[in-house]
Amino acid sequence: MTRRATVQCDECGSPFFRDSSTMTGLCAECAHVLYGYPPCVHAFDDVGVCNLCGWNQSRSTYIATLLDERAK
């Protein structure tokens, strides 16, 4: 099995697979929320990490606020 390169998201701090996001410094989740890039169709493992993109479900305060506002 080949190990995928992992980097840290500049916004939420989550590790993510470098090749899973369109943006270099943002995980696919943050890139989606902030800029409308296609989201990952997450497939979480037993500890809550996505097997497809590596996101650990972290959210920055800013992202959480945006999502709360959109939900209203």
CHARMM-style PDB file with segment names, atoms N, HN, CA, C and O in Angstrom:
ATOM      1  N   MET     1       0.839  -1.189   0.000  1.00  0.00      PROA
ATOM      2  CA  MET     1       0.000   0.000   0.000  1.00  0.00      PROA
ATOM      3  C   MET     1       0.878   1.245   0.000  1.00  0.00      PROA
ATOM      4  O   MET     1       1.847   1.326   0.756  1.00  0.00      PROA
ATOM      5  N   THR     2       0.545   2.202  -0.837  1.00  0.00      PROA
ATOM      6  HN  THR     2      -0.241   2.136  -1.451  1.00  0.00      PROA
ATOM      7  CA  THR     2       1.309   3.436  -0.943  1.00  0.00      PROA
ATOM      8  C   THR     2       0.790   4.451   0.069  1.00  0.00      PROA
ATOM      9  O   THR     2      -0.419   4.645   0.199  1.00  0.00      PROA
ATOM     10  N   ARG     3       1.705   5.093   0.780  1.00  0.00      PROA
ATOM     11  HN  ARG     3       2.687   4.935   0.674  1.00  0.00      PROA
ATOM     12  CA  ARG     3       1.319   6.133   1.738  1.00  0.00      PROA
ATOM     13  C   ARG     3       1.121   7.434   0.980  1.00  0.00      PROA
ATOM     14  O   ARG     3       1.934   7.800   0.130  1.00  0.00      PROA
ATOM     15  N   ARG     4       0.038   8.128   1.292  1.00  0.00      PROA
ATOM     16  HN  ARG     4      -0.622   7.831   1.982  1.00  0.00      PROA
ATOM     17  CA  ARG     4      -0.265   9.407   0.645  1.00  0.00      PROA
ATOM     18  C   ARG     4       0.354  10.532   1.458  1.00  0.00      PROA
ATOM     19  O   ARG     4       0.350  10.487   2.688  1.00  0.00      PROA
ATOM     20  N   ALA     5       0.884  11.536   0.779  1.00  0.00      PROA
ATOM     21  HN  ALA     5       0.887  11.572  -0.220  1.00  0.00      PROA
ATOM     22  CA  ALA     5       1.480  12.689   1.453  1.00  0.00      PROA
ATOM     23  C   ALA     5       0.405  13.449   2.220  1.00  0.00      PROA
ATOM     24  O   ALA     5      -0.657  13.754   1.679  1.00  0.00      PROA
ATOM     25  N   THR     6       0.687  13.748   3.476  1.00  0.00      PROA
ATOM     26  HN  THR     6       1.550  13.500   3.916  1.00  0.00      PROA
ATOM     27  CA  THR     6      -0.245  14.453   4.340  1.00  0.00      PROA
ATOM     28  C   THR     6       0.314  15.827   4.680  1.00  0.00      PROA
ATOM     29  O   THR     6       1.500  15.972   4.975  1.00  0.00      PROA
ATOM     30  N   VAL     7      -0.557  16.837   4.637  1.00  0.00      PROA
ATOM     31  HN  VAL     7      -1.521  16.719   4.397  1.00  0.00      PROA
ATOM     32  CA  VAL     7      -0.210  18.203   5.029  1.00  0.00      PROA
ATOM     33  C   VAL     7      -1.275  18.695   6.004  1.00  0.00      PROA
ATOM     34  O   VAL     7      -2.274  18.015   6.237  1.00  0.00      PROA
ATOM     35  N   GLN     8      -1.055  19.876   6.570  1.00  0.00      PROA
ATOM     36  HN  GLN     8      -0.243  20.428   6.381  1.00  0.00      PROA
ATOM     37  CA  GLN     8      -1.997  20.433   7.543  1.00  0.00      PROA
ATOM     38  C   GLN     8      -2.758  21.603   6.929  1.00  0.00      PROA
ATOM     39  O   GLN     8      -2.177  22.458   6.261  1.00  0.00      PROA
ATOM     40  N   CYS     9      -4.072  21.623   7.167  1.00  0.00      PROA
ATOM     41  HN  CYS     9      -4.544  20.928   7.709  1.00  0.00      PROA
ATOM     42  CA  CYS     9      -4.927  22.687   6.642  1.00  0.00      PROA
ATOM     43  C   CYS     9      -4.615  24.009   7.337  1.00  0.00      PROA
ATOM     44  O   CYS     9      -4.514  24.066   8.563  1.00  0.00      PROA
ATOM     45  N   ASP    10      -4.466  25.060   6.554  1.00  0.00      PROA
ATOM     46  HN  ASP    10      -4.548  25.014   5.559  1.00  0.00      PROA
ATOM     47  CA  ASP    10      -4.182  26.391   7.094  1.00  0.00      PROA
ATOM     48  C   ASP    10      -5.363  26.976   7.861  1.00  0.00      PROA
ATOM     49  O   ASP    10      -5.173  27.843   8.714  1.00  0.00      PROA
ATOM     50  N   GLU    11      -6.572  26.520   7.573  1.00  0.00      PROA
ATOM     51  HN  GLU    11      -6.727  25.815   6.880  1.00  0.00      PROA
ATOM     52  CA  GLU    11      -7.773  27.074   8.211  1.00  0.00      PROA
ATOM     53  C   GLU    11      -8.170  26.303   9.466  1.00  0.00      PROA
ATOM     54  O   GLU    11      -8.287  26.897  10.537  1.00  0.00      PROA
ATOM     55  N   CYS    12      -8.378  24.998   9.356  1.00  0.00      PROA
ATOM     56  HN  CYS    12      -8.283  24.515   8.485  1.00  0.00      PROA
ATOM     57  CA  CYS    12      -8.905  24.233  10.493  1.00  0.00      PROA
ATOM     58  C   CYS    12      -7.838  23.461  11.258  1.00  0.00      PROA
ATOM     59  O   CYS    12      -8.087  22.999  12.371  1.00  0.00      PROA
ATOM     60  N   GLY    13      -6.662  23.317  10.675  1.00  0.00      PROA
ATOM     61  HN  GLY    13      -6.459  23.693   9.771  1.00  0.00      PROA
ATOM     62  CA  GLY    13      -5.574  22.615  11.346  1.00  0.00      PROA
ATOM     63  C   GLY    13      -5.583  21.107  11.173  1.00  0.00      PROA
ATOM     64  O   GLY    13      -4.680  20.427  11.660  1.00  0.00      PROA
ATOM     65  N   SER    14      -6.577  20.574  10.494  1.00  0.00      PROA
ATOM     66  HN  SER    14      -7.311  21.126  10.098  1.00  0.00      PROA
ATOM     67  CA  SER    14      -6.652  19.129  10.292  1.00  0.00      PROA
ATOM     68  C   SER    14      -5.578  18.661   9.318  1.00  0.00      PROA
ATOM     69  O   SER    14      -5.256  19.356   8.354  1.00  0.00      PROA
ATOM     70  N   PRO    15      -5.030  17.484   9.575  1.00  0.00      PROA
ATOM     71  CA  PRO    15      -4.199  16.891   8.523  1.00  0.00      PROA
ATOM     72  C   PRO    15      -5.118  16.468   7.377  1.00  0.00      PROA
ATOM     73  O   PRO    15      -6.287  16.151   7.598  1.00  0.00      PROA
ATOM     74  N   PHE    16      -4.590  16.463   6.166  1.00  0.00      PROA
ATOM     75  HN  PHE    16      -3.641  16.720   5.986  1.00  0.00      PROA
ATOM     76  CA  PHE    16      -5.357  15.974   5.016  1.00  0.00      PROA
ATOM     77  C   PHE    16      -4.393  15.489   3.954  1.00  0.00      PROA
ATOM     78  O   PHE    16      -3.228  15.886   3.933  1.00  0.00      PROA
ATOM     79  N   PHE    17      -4.882  14.624   3.066  1.00  0.00      PROA
ATOM     80  HN  PHE    17      -5.829  14.302   3.083  1.00  0.00      PROA
ATOM     81  CA  PHE    17      -4.064  14.115   1.970  1.00  0.00      PROA
ATOM     82  C   PHE    17      -3.899  15.216   0.933  1.00  0.00      PROA
ATOM     83  O   PHE    17      -4.880  15.749   0.414  1.00  0.00      PROA
ATOM     84  N   ARG    18      -2.669  15.544   0.642  1.00  0.00      PROA
ATOM     85  HN  ARG    18      -1.872  15.112   1.064  1.00  0.00      PROA
ATOM     86  CA  ARG    18      -2.355  16.642  -0.281  1.00  0.00      PROA
ATOM     87  C   ARG    18      -3.079  16.500  -1.616  1.00  0.00      PROA
ATOM     88  O   ARG    18      -3.522  17.495  -2.189  1.00  0.00      PROA
ATOM     89  N   ASP    19      -3.199  15.288  -2.106  1.00  0.00      PROA
ATOM     90  HN  ASP    19      -2.839  14.480  -1.640  1.00  0.00      PROA
ATOM     91  CA  ASP    19      -3.815  15.080  -3.416  1.00  0.00      PROA
ATOM     92  C   ASP    19      -5.346  15.059  -3.377  1.00  0.00      PROA
ATOM     93  O   ASP    19      -5.980  14.848  -4.411  1.00  0.00      PROA
ATOM     94  N   SER    20      -5.948  15.275  -2.206  1.00  0.00      PROA
ATOM     95  HN  SER    20      -5.433  15.447  -1.366  1.00  0.00      PROA
ATOM     96  CA  SER    20      -7.408  15.200  -2.091  1.00  0.00      PROA
ATOM     97  C   SER    20      -8.097  16.554  -2.209  1.00  0.00      PROA
ATOM     98  O   SER    20      -9.325  16.620  -2.263  1.00  0.00      PROA
ATOM     99  N   SER    21      -7.323  17.628  -2.250  1.00  0.00      PROA
ATOM    100  HN  SER    21      -6.325  17.574  -2.206  1.00  0.00      PROA
ATOM    101  CA  SER    21      -7.909  18.960  -2.296  1.00  0.00      PROA
ATOM    102  C   SER    21      -7.401  19.736  -3.499  1.00  0.00      PROA
ATOM    103  O   SER    21      -6.246  19.603  -3.904  1.00  0.00      PROA
ATOM    104  N   THR    22      -8.275  20.539  -4.054  1.00  0.00      PROA
ATOM    105  HN  THR    22      -9.213  20.647  -3.725  1.00  0.00      PROA
ATOM    106  CA  THR    22      -7.910  21.389  -5.178  1.00  0.00      PROA
ATOM    107  C   THR    22      -6.964  22.491  -4.731  1.00  0.00      PROA
ATOM    108  O   THR    22      -6.122  22.945  -5.506  1.00  0.00      PROA
ATOM    109  N   MET    23      -7.101  22.922  -3.485  1.00  0.00      PROA
ATOM    110  HN  MET    23      -7.785  22.553  -2.855  1.00  0.00      PROA
ATOM    111  CA  MET    23      -6.280  24.014  -2.959  1.00  0.00      PROA
ATOM    112  C   MET    23      -5.108  23.455  -2.154  1.00  0.00      PROA
ATOM    113  O   MET    23      -5.264  22.493  -1.403  1.00  0.00      PROA
ATOM    114  N   THR    24      -3.955  24.057  -2.315  1.00  0.00      PROA
ATOM    115  HN  THR    24      -3.828  24.839  -2.925  1.00  0.00      PROA
ATOM    116  CA  THR    24      -2.742  23.570  -1.678  1.00  0.00      PROA
ATOM    117  C   THR    24      -2.784  23.654  -0.160  1.00  0.00      PROA
ATOM    118  O   THR    24      -2.388  22.698   0.507  1.00  0.00      PROA
ATOM    119  N   GLY    25      -3.249  24.762   0.411  1.00  0.00      PROA
ATOM    120  HN  GLY    25      -3.570  25.539  -0.131  1.00  0.00      PROA
ATOM    121  CA  GLY    25      -3.184  24.967   1.844  1.00  0.00      PROA
ATOM    122  C   GLY    25      -4.455  24.666   2.608  1.00  0.00      PROA
ATOM    123  O   GLY    25      -4.496  24.820   3.828  1.00  0.00      PROA
ATOM    124  N   LEU    26      -5.501  24.234   1.900  1.00  0.00      PROA
ATOM    125  HN  LEU    26      -5.468  24.108   0.909  1.00  0.00      PROA
ATOM    126  CA  LEU    26      -6.776  23.965   2.565  1.00  0.00      PROA
ATOM    127  C   LEU    26      -7.238  22.544   2.306  1.00  0.00      PROA
ATOM    128  O   LEU    26      -7.100  22.019   1.201  1.00  0.00      PROA
ATOM    129  N   CYS    27      -7.791  21.927   3.349  1.00  0.00      PROA
ATOM    130  HN  CYS    27      -7.904  22.354   4.247  1.00  0.00      PROA
ATOM    131  CA  CYS    27      -8.394  20.611   3.159  1.00  0.00      PROA
ATOM    132  C   CYS    27      -9.614  20.774   2.253  1.00  0.00      PROA
ATOM    133  O   CYS    27     -10.092  21.890   2.050  1.00  0.00      PROA
ATOM    134  N   ALA    28     -10.110  19.683   1.718  1.00  0.00      PROA
ATOM    135  HN  ALA    28      -9.722  18.776   1.884  1.00  0.00      PROA
ATOM    136  CA  ALA    28     -11.259  19.737   0.807  1.00  0.00      PROA
ATOM    137  C   ALA    28     -12.483  20.335   1.486  1.00  0.00      PROA
ATOM    138  O   ALA    28     -13.273  21.022   0.838  1.00  0.00      PROA
ATOM    139  N   GLU    29     -12.651  20.086   2.778  1.00  0.00      PROA
ATOM    140  HN  GLU    29     -12.009  19.529   3.304  1.00  0.00      PROA
ATOM    141  CA  GLU    29     -13.804  20.609   3.512  1.00  0.00      PROA
ATOM    142  C   GLU    29     -13.751  22.136   3.596  1.00  0.00      PROA
ATOM    143  O   GLU    29     -14.743  22.802   3.301  1.00  0.00      PROA
ATOM    144  N   CYS    30     -12.622  22.688   3.991  1.00  0.00      PROA
ATOM    145  HN  CYS    30     -11.817  22.147   4.231  1.00  0.00      PROA
ATOM    146  CA  CYS    30     -12.490  24.143   4.093  1.00  0.00      PROA
ATOM    147  C   CYS    30     -12.547  24.799   2.715  1.00  0.00      PROA
ATOM    148  O   CYS    30     -13.144  25.865   2.563  1.00  0.00      PROA
ATOM    149  N   ALA    31     -11.933  24.175   1.713  1.00  0.00      PROA
ATOM    150  HN  ALA    31     -11.448  23.310   1.836  1.00  0.00      PROA
ATOM    151  CA  ALA    31     -11.983  24.709   0.348  1.00  0.00      PROA
ATOM    152  C   ALA    31     -13.428  24.755  -0.151  1.00  0.00      PROA
ATOM    153  O   ALA    31     -13.814  25.677  -0.870  1.00  0.00      PROA
ATOM    154  N   HSD    32     -14.213  23.765   0.230  1.00  0.00      PROA
ATOM    155  HN  HSD    32     -13.900  23.016   0.814  1.00  0.00      PROA
ATOM    156  CA  HSD    32     -15.622  23.739  -0.160  1.00  0.00      PROA
ATOM    157  C   HSD    32     -16.414  24.849   0.535  1.00  0.00      PROA
ATOM    158  O   HSD    32     -17.149  25.593  -0.113  1.00  0.00      PROA
ATOM    159  N   VAL    33     -16.260  24.951   1.837  1.00  0.00      PROA
ATOM    160  HN  VAL    33     -15.663  24.346   2.363  1.00  0.00      PROA
ATOM    161  CA  VAL    33     -17.029  25.943   2.602  1.00  0.00      PROA
ATOM    162  C   VAL    33     -16.628  27.370   2.223  1.00  0.00      PROA
ATOM    163  O   VAL    33     -17.490  28.232   2.051  1.00  0.00      PROA
ATOM    164  N   LEU    34     -15.339  27.616   2.093  1.00  0.00      PROA
ATOM    165  HN  LEU    34     -14.639  26.916   2.232  1.00  0.00      PROA
ATOM    166  CA  LEU    34     -14.868  28.979   1.838  1.00  0.00      PROA
ATOM    167  C   LEU    34     -14.972  29.412   0.375  1.00  0.00      PROA
ATOM    168  O   LEU    34     -15.274  30.570   0.089  1.00  0.00      PROA
ATOM    169  N   TYR    35     -14.724  28.486  -0.547  1.00  0.00      PROA
ATOM    170  HN  TYR    35     -14.479  27.545  -0.315  1.00  0.00      PROA
ATOM    171  CA  TYR    35     -14.613  28.877  -1.956  1.00  0.00      PROA
ATOM    172  C   TYR    35     -15.510  28.104  -2.910  1.00  0.00      PROA
ATOM    173  O   TYR    35     -15.467  28.335  -4.119  1.00  0.00      PROA
ATOM    174  N   GLY    36     -16.321  27.190  -2.390  1.00  0.00      PROA
ATOM    175  HN  GLY    36     -16.356  27.002  -1.408  1.00  0.00      PROA
ATOM    176  CA  GLY    36     -17.257  26.470  -3.229  1.00  0.00      PROA
ATOM    177  C   GLY    36     -16.674  25.346  -4.068  1.00  0.00      PROA
ATOM    178  O   GLY    36     -17.326  24.862  -4.993  1.00  0.00      PROA
ATOM    179  N   TYR    37     -15.450  24.923  -3.755  1.00  0.00      PROA
ATOM    180  HN  TYR    37     -14.920  25.316  -3.004  1.00  0.00      PROA
ATOM    181  CA  TYR    37     -14.877  23.789  -4.473  1.00  0.00      PROA
ATOM    182  C   TYR    37     -15.689  22.530  -4.163  1.00  0.00      PROA
ATOM    183  O   TYR    37     -16.364  22.475  -3.135  1.00  0.00      PROA
ATOM    184  N   PRO    38     -15.634  21.528  -5.027  1.00  0.00      PROA
ATOM    185  CA  PRO    38     -16.395  20.307  -4.784  1.00  0.00      PROA
ATOM    186  C   PRO    38     -16.024  19.679  -3.430  1.00  0.00      PROA
ATOM    187  O   PRO    38     -14.848  19.610  -3.073  1.00  0.00      PROA
ATOM    188  N   PRO    39     -17.036  19.227  -2.684  1.00  0.00      PROA
ATOM    189  CA  PRO    39     -16.748  18.616  -1.383  1.00  0.00      PROA
ATOM    190  C   PRO    39     -16.292  17.168  -1.539  1.00  0.00      PROA
ATOM    191  O   PRO    39     -16.540  16.532  -2.563  1.00  0.00      PROA
ATOM    192  N   CYS    40     -15.639  16.675  -0.536  1.00  0.00      PROA
ATOM    193  HN  CYS    40     -15.437  17.192   0.296  1.00  0.00      PROA
ATOM    194  CA  CYS    40     -15.317  15.253  -0.463  1.00  0.00      PROA
ATOM    195  C   CYS    40     -16.585  14.526  -0.012  1.00  0.00      PROA
ATOM    196  O   CYS    40     -17.328  15.030   0.830  1.00  0.00      PROA
ATOM    197  N   VAL    41     -16.825  13.356  -0.569  1.00  0.00      PROA
ATOM    198  HN  VAL    41     -16.222  12.947  -1.253  1.00  0.00      PROA
ATOM    199  CA  VAL    41     -17.926  12.509  -0.105  1.00  0.00      PROA
ATOM    200  C   VAL    41     -17.299  11.628   0.978  1.00  0.00      PROA
ATOM    201  O   VAL    41     -16.879  10.501   0.717  1.00  0.00      PROA
ATOM    202  N   HSD    42     -17.248  12.164   2.191  1.00  0.00      PROA
ATOM    203  HN  HSD    42     -17.590  13.079   2.403  1.00  0.00      PROA
ATOM    204  CA  HSD    42     -16.489  11.550   3.277  1.00  0.00      PROA
ATOM    205  C   HSD    42     -16.900  10.116   3.575  1.00  0.00      PROA
ATOM    206  O   HSD    42     -18.076   9.757   3.520  1.00  0.00      PROA
ATOM    207  N   ALA    43     -15.898   9.312   3.891  1.00  0.00      PROA
ATOM    208  HN  ALA    43     -14.942   9.604   3.936  1.00  0.00      PROA
ATOM    209  CA  ALA    43     -16.072   7.931   4.340  1.00  0.00      PROA
ATOM    210  C   ALA    43     -15.211   7.801   5.594  1.00  0.00      PROA
ATOM    211  O   ALA    43     -14.016   7.516   5.509  1.00  0.00      PROA
ATOM    212  N   PHE    44     -15.823   8.012   6.751  1.00  0.00      PROA
ATOM    213  HN  PHE    44     -16.793   8.244   6.820  1.00  0.00      PROA
ATOM    214  CA  PHE    44     -15.077   8.070   8.002  1.00  0.00      PROA
ATOM    215  C   PHE    44     -14.759   6.690   8.562  1.00  0.00      PROA
ATOM    216  O   PHE    44     -15.571   5.768   8.476  1.00  0.00      PROA
ATOM    217  N   ASP    45     -13.568   6.563   9.137  1.00  0.00      PROA
ATOM    218  HN  ASP    45     -12.909   7.312   9.207  1.00  0.00      PROA
ATOM    219  CA  ASP    45     -13.178   5.331   9.802  1.00  0.00      PROA
ATOM    220  C   ASP    45     -13.686   5.345  11.242  1.00  0.00      PROA
ATOM    221  O   ASP    45     -14.433   6.245  11.625  1.00  0.00      PROA
ATOM    222  N   ASP    46     -13.295   4.377  12.026  1.00  0.00      PROA
ATOM    223  HN  ASP    46     -12.688   3.645  11.715  1.00  0.00      PROA
ATOM    224  CA  ASP    46     -13.779   4.230  13.402  1.00  0.00      PROA
ATOM    225  C   ASP    46     -13.385   5.384  14.322  1.00  0.00      PROA
ATOM    226  O   ASP    46     -14.057   5.622  15.325  1.00  0.00      PROA
ATOM    227  N   VAL    47     -12.320   6.095  14.002  1.00  0.00      PROA
ATOM    228  HN  VAL    47     -11.775   5.901  13.187  1.00  0.00      PROA
ATOM    229  CA  VAL    47     -11.882   7.208  14.856  1.00  0.00      PROA
ATOM    230  C   VAL    47     -12.268   8.568  14.288  1.00  0.00      PROA
ATOM    231  O   VAL    47     -11.848   9.601  14.810  1.00  0.00      PROA
ATOM    232  N   GLY    48     -13.066   8.574  13.221  1.00  0.00      PROA
ATOM    233  HN  GLY    48     -13.407   7.735  12.797  1.00  0.00      PROA
ATOM    234  CA  GLY    48     -13.585   9.829  12.688  1.00  0.00      PROA
ATOM    235  C   GLY    48     -12.720  10.530  11.664  1.00  0.00      PROA
ATOM    236  O   GLY    48     -12.888  11.727  11.432  1.00  0.00      PROA
ATOM    237  N   VAL    49     -11.792   9.805  11.042  1.00  0.00      PROA
ATOM    238  HN  VAL    49     -11.655   8.832  11.231  1.00  0.00      PROA
ATOM    239  CA  VAL    49     -10.949  10.383   9.997  1.00  0.00      PROA
ATOM    240  C   VAL    49     -11.437   9.856   8.651  1.00  0.00      PROA
ATOM    241  O   VAL    49     -11.687   8.661   8.495  1.00  0.00      PROA
ATOM    242  N   CYS    50     -11.568  10.752   7.691  1.00  0.00      PROA
ATOM    243  HN  CYS    50     -11.365  11.722   7.818  1.00  0.00      PROA
ATOM    244  CA  CYS    50     -12.031  10.352   6.366  1.00  0.00      PROA
ATOM    245  C   CYS    50     -10.949   9.548   5.641  1.00  0.00      PROA
ATOM    246  O   CYS    50      -9.805   9.987   5.525  1.00  0.00      PROA
ATOM    247  N   ASN    51     -11.328   8.377   5.161  1.00  0.00      PROA
ATOM    248  HN  ASN    51     -12.258   8.021   5.255  1.00  0.00      PROA
ATOM    249  CA  ASN    51     -10.387   7.532   4.418  1.00  0.00      PROA
ATOM    250  C   ASN    51     -10.058   8.105   3.039  1.00  0.00      PROA
ATOM    251  O   ASN    51      -9.035   7.754   2.451  1.00  0.00      PROA
ATOM    252  N   LEU    52     -10.910   8.973   2.526  1.00  0.00      PROA
ATOM    253  HN  LEU    52     -11.741   9.257   3.003  1.00  0.00      PROA
ATOM    254  CA  LEU    52     -10.724   9.517   1.184  1.00  0.00      PROA
ATOM    255  C   LEU    52      -9.847  10.768   1.152  1.00  0.00      PROA
ATOM    256  O   LEU    52      -9.020  10.929   0.254  1.00  0.00      PROA
ATOM    257  N   CYS    53     -10.031  11.658   2.144  1.00  0.00      PROA
ATOM    258  HN  CYS    53     -10.702  11.527   2.874  1.00  0.00      PROA
ATOM    259  CA  CYS    53      -9.282  12.922   2.119  1.00  0.00      PROA
ATOM    260  C   CYS    53      -8.398  13.142   3.347  1.00  0.00      PROA
ATOM    261  O   CYS    53      -7.549  14.033   3.335  1.00  0.00      PROA
ATOM    262  N   GLY    54      -8.580  12.352   4.402  1.00  0.00      PROA
ATOM    263  HN  GLY    54      -9.271  11.629   4.412  1.00  0.00      PROA
ATOM    264  CA  GLY    54      -7.749  12.483   5.591  1.00  0.00      PROA
ATOM    265  C   GLY    54      -8.232  13.497   6.604  1.00  0.00      PROA
ATOM    266  O   GLY    54      -7.616  13.636   7.661  1.00  0.00      PROA
ATOM    267  N   TRP    55      -9.326  14.222   6.321  1.00  0.00      PROA
ATOM    268  HN  TRP    55      -9.826  14.110   5.462  1.00  0.00      PROA
ATOM    269  CA  TRP    55      -9.852  15.250   7.227  1.00  0.00      PROA
ATOM    270  C   TRP    55     -10.338  14.604   8.519  1.00  0.00      PROA
ATOM    271  O   TRP    55     -10.977  13.552   8.486  1.00  0.00      PROA
ATOM    272  N   ASN    56     -10.036  15.235   9.667  1.00  0.00      PROA
ATOM    273  HN  ASN    56      -9.518  16.089   9.694  1.00  0.00      PROA
ATOM    274  CA  ASN    56     -10.401  14.654  10.959  1.00  0.00      PROA
ATOM    275  C   ASN    56     -11.627  15.328  11.596  1.00  0.00      PROA
ATOM    276  O   ASN    56     -11.843  15.217  12.803  1.00  0.00      PROA
ATOM    277  N   GLN    57     -12.412  16.012  10.792  1.00  0.00      PROA
ATOM    278  HN  GLN    57     -12.237  16.102   9.812  1.00  0.00      PROA
ATOM    279  CA  GLN    57     -13.644  16.687  11.203  1.00  0.00      PROA
ATOM    280  C   GLN    57     -13.402  17.948  12.035  1.00  0.00      PROA
ATOM    281  O   GLN    57     -14.318  18.438  12.695  1.00  0.00      PROA
ATOM    282  N   SER    58     -12.182  18.473  12.007  1.00  0.00      PROA
ATOM    283  HN  SER    58     -11.437  18.075  11.471  1.00  0.00      PROA
ATOM    284  CA  SER    58     -11.888  19.739  12.683  1.00  0.00      PROA
ATOM    285  C   SER    58     -12.570  20.882  11.950  1.00  0.00      PROA
ATOM    286  O   SER    58     -12.755  20.840  10.733  1.00  0.00      PROA
ATOM    287  N   ARG    59     -12.935  21.889  12.702  1.00  0.00      PROA
ATOM    288  HN  ARG    59     -12.785  21.923  13.690  1.00  0.00      PROA
ATOM    289  CA  ARG    59     -13.501  23.110  12.113  1.00  0.00      PROA
ATOM    290  C   ARG    59     -12.927  24.297  12.861  1.00  0.00      PROA
ATOM    291  O   ARG    59     -12.858  24.293  14.090  1.00  0.00      PROA
ATOM    292  N   SER    60     -12.521  25.299  12.127  1.00  0.00      PROA
ATOM    293  HN  SER    60     -12.577  25.303  11.129  1.00  0.00      PROA
ATOM    294  CA  SER    60     -12.091  26.545  12.771  1.00  0.00      PROA
ATOM    295  C   SER    60     -13.340  27.265  13.283  1.00  0.00      PROA
ATOM    296  O   SER    60     -14.459  26.957  12.872  1.00  0.00      PROA
ATOM    297  N   THR    61     -13.138  28.206  14.167  1.00  0.00      PROA
ATOM    298  HN  THR    61     -12.229  28.456  14.502  1.00  0.00      PROA
ATOM    299  CA  THR    61     -14.256  29.007  14.674  1.00  0.00      PROA
ATOM    300  C   THR    61     -14.942  29.726  13.520  1.00  0.00      PROA
ATOM    301  O   THR    61     -16.169  29.819  13.480  1.00  0.00      PROA
ATOM    302  N   TYR    62     -14.158  30.228  12.594  1.00  0.00      PROA
ATOM    303  HN  TYR    62     -13.161  30.153  12.627  1.00  0.00      PROA
ATOM    304  CA  TYR    62     -14.715  30.946  11.448  1.00  0.00      PROA
ATOM    305  C   TYR    62     -15.598  30.033  10.595  1.00  0.00      PROA
ATOM    306  O   TYR    62     -16.710  30.418  10.234  1.00  0.00      PROA
ATOM    307  N   ILE    63     -15.124  28.840  10.270  1.00  0.00      PROA
ATOM    308  HN  ILE    63     -14.221  28.527  10.563  1.00  0.00      PROA
ATOM    309  CA  ILE    63     -15.899  27.892   9.468  1.00  0.00      PROA
ATOM    310  C   ILE    63     -17.177  27.505  10.208  1.00  0.00      PROA
ATOM    311  O   ILE    63     -18.252  27.453   9.612  1.00  0.00      PROA
ATOM    312  N   ALA    64     -17.059  27.237  11.493  1.00  0.00      PROA
ATOM    313  HN  ALA    64     -16.186  27.279  11.977  1.00  0.00      PROA
ATOM    314  CA  ALA    64     -18.241  26.861  12.289  1.00  0.00      PROA
ATOM    315  C   ALA    64     -19.281  27.987  12.278  1.00  0.00      PROA
ATOM    316  O   ALA    64     -20.481  27.729  12.184  1.00  0.00      PROA
ATOM    317  N   THR    65     -18.818  29.221  12.373  1.00  0.00      PROA
ATOM    318  HN  THR    65     -17.844  29.431  12.449  1.00  0.00      PROA
ATOM    319  CA  THR    65     -19.728  30.379  12.330  1.00  0.00      PROA
ATOM    320  C   THR    65     -20.411  30.471  10.964  1.00  0.00      PROA
ATOM    321  O   THR    65     -21.620  30.693  10.893  1.00  0.00      PROA
ATOM    322  N   LEU    66     -19.656  30.305   9.890  1.00  0.00      PROA
ATOM    323  HN  LEU    66     -18.674  30.124   9.948  1.00  0.00      PROA
ATOM    324  CA  LEU    66     -20.240  30.338   8.544  1.00  0.00      PROA
ATOM    325  C   LEU    66     -21.305  29.262   8.391  1.00  0.00      PROA
ATOM    326  O   LEU    66     -22.387  29.532   7.870  1.00  0.00      PROA
ATOM    327  N   LEU    67     -21.014  28.064   8.834  1.00  0.00      PROA
ATOM    328  HN  LEU    67     -20.135  27.845   9.258  1.00  0.00      PROA
ATOM    329  CA  LEU    67     -21.969  26.960   8.698  1.00  0.00      PROA
ATOM    330  C   LEU    67     -23.205  27.184   9.546  1.00  0.00      PROA
ATOM    331  O   LEU    67     -24.315  26.854   9.129  1.00  0.00      PROA
ATOM    332  N   ASP    68     -23.019  27.746  10.739  1.00  0.00      PROA
ATOM    333  HN  ASP    68     -22.117  28.014  11.077  1.00  0.00      PROA
ATOM    334  CA  ASP    68     -24.178  28.071  11.594  1.00  0.00      PROA
ATOM    335  C   ASP    68     -25.067  29.110  10.927  1.00  0.00      PROA
ATOM    336  O   ASP    68     -26.292  28.994  10.951  1.00  0.00      PROA
ATOM    337  N   GLU    69     -24.449  30.124  10.331  1.00  0.00      PROA
ATOM    338  HN  GLU    69     -23.453  30.218  10.312  1.00  0.00      PROA
ATOM    339  CA  GLU    69     -25.217  31.176   9.650  1.00  0.00      PROA
ATOM    340  C   GLU    69     -25.967  30.621   8.450  1.00  0.00      PROA
ATOM    341  O   GLU    69     -27.111  31.004   8.202  1.00  0.00      PROA
ATOM    342  N   ARG    70     -25.340  29.731   7.708  1.00  0.00      PROA
ATOM    343  HN  ARG    70     -24.411  29.421   7.909  1.00  0.00      PROA
ATOM    344  CA  ARG    70     -25.989  29.143   6.527  1.00  0.00      PROA
ATOM    345  C   ARG    70     -27.157  28.244   6.915  1.00  0.00      PROA
ATOM    346  O   ARG    70     -28.116  28.101   6.156  1.00  0.00      PROA
ATOM    347  N   ALA    71     -27.074  27.641   8.095  1.00  0.00      PROA
ATOM    348  HN  ALA    71     -26.295  27.758   8.712  1.00  0.00      PROA
ATOM    349  CA  ALA    71     -28.125  26.731   8.552  1.00  0.00      PROA
ATOM    350  C   ALA    71     -29.379  27.473   9.003  1.00  0.00      PROA
ATOM    351  O   ALA    71     -30.446  26.868   9.118  1.00  0.00      PROA
ATOM    352  N   LYS    72     -29.264  28.767   9.257  1.00  0.00      PROA
ATOM    353  HN  LYS    72     -28.398  29.258   9.163  1.00  0.00      PROA
ATOM    354  CA  LYS    72     -30.419  29.554   9.749  1.00  0.00      PROA
ATOM    355  C   LYS    72     -31.379  29.879   8.632  1.00  0.00      PROA
ATOM    356  OT1 LYS    72     -32.398  30.530   8.863  1.00  0.00      PROA
TER     357      LYS     72
END
